[in-house]
Amino acid sequence: TSATPSDSSGRLLARLLVLCARPGIPARDVPAVREILRHDLPWERLMAKADEEGVLPLLYWSLRDLPEDVPPAVLEGLRGRYLGNLRRNLQLGRQLSTFLDAAREAGRKVVLTKGLRLAATVYPDVGLRPFWDVDLVTSASDWPALRRVLDVQGFVETPAADPGRDTPASSHDWVYSPYFRRGDLILEFHFNILGLHYPARPEAEAGLSSIALESGRTEASVFSPEHELCYLCLHAQQHSYRKLIWLTDIAQMAARSKISWETVAEISSAYRVLGPVFYGLELAERLWPGTIPPDVRPRFRPGVLTRAALGFLWPAPAVAGRE
C-alpha cells in the first residue's frame, strides 16, 4: 500500500524533531534538516507534536540557526514558547529554593532529580527542558518532618496523592509518590533512589553532590550522573518511551565527559535494571549515532531472551520513528 501524503508528512515531522531534539544541530545533520525544511510543512502540526514530545524549546534552539529556512512568523512563535518556558523554569526554581532552604534548616534531606535537575545541569540553557512537576527523593524517616515543613510553607496535597496516608509504610514506599502544590509549583516525592520496590540503599551509594539553583543563592542535592542515568533509562521505559525528551535526557546525561561507565554497570547490576539501561542507551544511540561510545554498549547487553522481550514490547524502529 502506498503512503498517503499525511503519512509522508508525519514521517518528515518525526525526523525533523529527532534531528532537532538535541541542543544544536551537528554539522553533519544540517543538510538533512534543510532538505526537510524545503517541504511545505504543516507548522502548526509540527509545533503541536514538538510540544507533545517535550522538545518544543529544543526545536527553537536548533532552528534559530537556520532563519532563512523557517518562516519568520513560525520562528517568532517558537521563540515565544521557548521564552515562556525559560521564565517558568526560572520562577519555579526560585520557588523551590525557599522549600529547600526550609527543609535544610529543619535538618531534612531531599534530593532533586529528573526535570529541573536536568535543566540546570545537562542542558546549555535552563529553558530548554520543560517539566510539569519537580521530582524529589527523600527517606521515609524524614517524611513526617518534611510534611510539617510543607504545611508551614503553604503547600497543599493534591488529589493525585493518597489522602489517607501520612507516612509511607516501610515495605511499600515504592507505591507512594505524593504531590504537593503551592501556586504553580508542584512537588512530587519519591522514597527510593530508582523508584523501585527494592530496599533503599545507603545514601552514600548514590554519590550525592550539590548543584547551584536560583543564581547560586541556594544549593540542591542531586544524585551522581551514573545513578541519574540509570533512573532516566528506567523512567523512560516505565512510560514506554512516550516522550522524545526522555530519550534526549538519556543522551545528554550519557554525553557527560566524566561519567563512569563502570559505575553505571555496577548500579545496573545492583538494582537489577540492566535491561532498561541497555535499551535506553541503545535507543539513544539509534536516534543520535555516536551518543554512546562503541566500547561501552557491550557491557550492558543482557541475555538473548531479555533482548527479544525488549524488542517485542518496544520495537526500536517504532520508538526511534516516533510512531
Helices and strands as residue ranges (DSSP letters): H 5-19, G 27-29, H 30-37, H 43-53, H 56-63, G 67-69, H 72-105, E 111-113, H 115-121, G 126-128, E 134-137, H 143-152, E 156-157, G 170-175, E 179-182, E 185-190, G 203-206, E 209-213, E 218-222, H 225-238, H 244-254, H 261-270, H 274-287, G 297-300, H 304-313, H 316-320
